[in-house]
Each structure stands twice: as structure tokens, then as C-alpha cells.
Amino acid sequence: MKVIVALILTICLFSCSSDKPKGILDEEKMTVVLQEVMLLENYYQTKYGSPSVYKAALDSSVEVIFKKYKTNKLQFSKSFDFYAQNPDLLKQIQFNIIESLNSKNL
């Protein structure tokens, strides 16, 4: 939930641009990585409640996701910032995540 709120706030803070810098995750990869990170964060938040309790475990688990998709925290952060500055692209990623989750009945 925090990620969704952060996404919305970030969209409001940044202006639009459409040039994709080198090293940015493509939309498809960003969609699956962001979806897994969001689900993981939701799991830890639901199970433990307080971020101070689960932060280390969450960070470690997110690193596993990054390895799975051959990316890292820096590339993910840069990609997230890029998409946050491009609301139409981020909106499409969010739509794709929702569609994916709906198709899985989560």
C-alpha cells in the first residue's frame, strides 16, 4: 500500500519526459519486478505491521527478486524514477499489474 501511495505522490511531483535513458528497465520487466516487490512488501506489512520489524527481511527478499530478474537496487530505483517522471508510462505499468493480479484472482 505504501508503494502505491508513493507512486501516486511521485507522479504528481515530476514533470513528463519521454526519452528513455540507458540502463532503464523496459516496461515489461519493470512491471513484473515492481509487482513482485509490491506483493512482497504487502506480505511483510500484513504479517509484521511495523516497518522497523521487517525492513531487513524485506530488503533481503527484494534482493532475491532483483537477482531473479538480473537487475539491482540502483537500476530499479533509476527505472522507478524514470517511470514516475512519465505518468502515462507508469499508469500503463500500474494497469498491467492490476490486470495481472486480477487474472490470478489475488
Order of alpha helices (4+ residues) and beta strands (2+ residues): alpha-alpha-alpha-alpha-alpha
